[in-house]
Amino acid sequence: MNAIGDQLKTAREARGLSIEYVADETNIAKRYITAMENEDFSVFPGEPYIVGFLRNYAEYLGLESGSIVQAFRGIRIQEQPVPLTELLAPKRMPVWPFAVAGLVVALALGSFLVLRNSGAKDSDDGKALAKAAPVQHSLDGQRFEKRLYEGDSVLVPFGADTYRLTVAKIDDRISIQTPVGMSRFMLGEEGSIDLDKDNKPELVVFVVDFQKNEASRGAVLRFSAVGALASAIPAGTRATSADATGLKPAGESPQAAAVPGAGMTASPDRPSTQESIVFSGKRSPYPFVLNVTFRNYAMFRHEIDRHDREERYYHKGDQISVTANNSAKLWTSNAAACKLTIQASGGQTADVELGLPGEVAVKQVRWVQADDGLWSLGVYDVN
């Protein structure tokens, strides 16, 4: 074992940490932690992964990540085989090989000039073969969720027509070509699509998972039928998407679909289900404060009143506090890592758990109004 593994293992044992505990804290698989400490880098899928894991593990242990990565790259250089000619004693060379080499070079140059165009064409063909052919899917139920790649498409039968949605680009966002133009979505973001341009959405798109600027990994997208499209799907394959609470969100568009038997309204293009009511029986909505304490490492994003958005990676022990007037949408990559405390006027507070360890959760905290005119502040699970 060389310097890298020794440093990592010594630092971990000095803090009294087991490999299992470190794996839970950092979300790095145990086999990768063991491999780094044993300097068995063959288990990693590629060098970028090794560098990333080494940097994250070193920073977690309080080591200088730059020196660890530099040491790894030094090992990689040392592992490069030495050319056999460097190990042999120099010999005197006769003159005739140089003349032959000159003739070979001249012939090669001539061949290159003749075959340059065909070589370029072969190279282009090779690149085309290396790229996987786009895959075409179909939405034949209430919901479709799958990992898609650039060029993949989803066909949506609706009425007498079939509409195509194509994943055009995966960079810092997901770009989807729709019948009404290009739509771009961030991780954990959803949006409605009007297929037939009648100003009534028939489809909701939700970005479940993807890595920024890594198109080769694709993106997990969820397509959910709403409105007229949901009604057109046979009952055996359809699931309800209405808000079962019968409450009308504050500041939402009045365009809504009636919930049978409830006598209330819910937005058709942002399906959600109620998780809990934090404060109820208020005569009017008022600003509320969200205090988030991070128990562990997590990617977290909040969108306040539909326009102020911030996203970053938080460490264990970090805290943030934001104020909203009507609503706040929260997204986290590790729900159990976030402790949410909602504070209202008059000193009222309520603690809310966002979800389970490792669970991707998308919640919305918003004011809703019932038929009696009273307001309630609720936490909703966004589908």
Beta strands, then each sheet from edge to edge (+ up, - down):
strand 1: 136-138
strand 2: 143-148
strand 3: 153-158
strand 4: 161-170
strand 5: 174-178
strand 6: 181-185
strand 7: 190-193
strand 8: 203-210
strand 9: 219-225
strand 10: 248-249
strand 11: 257-258
strand 12: 265-266
strand 13: 272-282
strand 14: 288-294
strand 15: 298-304
strand 16: 308-314
strand 17: 319-324
strand 18: 327-332
strand 19: 338-343
strand 20: 349-353
strand 21: 361-369
strand 22: 375-382
sheet 1: 1+ 3+ 4- 5+ 6-
sheet 2: 2+ 9- 8+ 7-
sheet 3: 10+ 21- 18+ 15- 16+
sheet 4: 10+ 21- 22+ 13-
sheet 5: 11+ 12-
sheet 6: 17+ 14- 19+ 20-
end
